[in-house]
């Protein structure tokens, strides 16, 4: 047993944050940007940060647990520590829908 898993809404990744600025019209953007803005906002609401993952748990196990309890996962980022080769104890999960991300926050907390 280990510490309870922590699930929080994640800040948008840097490429989405840049897209959000461009879509909102910053820097002279403009026409046709509302669809891009909506897509970026939905991706942001669909992304969660998961912490306190035990080192013995694999990326496939985390994905399977969240998909079975919360819904389809679009993308998962679990970075490795280059010195140890192990994951760092956290990951980012982007779900297909914001509702799945919200379900993850509620059902997978602790």
HELIX and SHEET records of a PDB file:
HELIX    1   1 UNK A   14  UNK A   23  1                                  10    
HELIX    2   2 UNK A   33  UNK A   45  1                                  13    
HELIX    3   3 UNK A   59  UNK A   69  1                                  11    
HELIX    4   4 UNK A   98  UNK A  107  1                                  10    
SHEET    1   A 4 UNK A   6  UNK A   9  0                                        
SHEET    2   A 4 UNK A  47  UNK A  51 -1                                        
SHEET    3   A 4 UNK A  90  UNK A  95 -1                                        
SHEET    4   A 4 UNK A  73  UNK A  77 -1                                        
END                                                                             
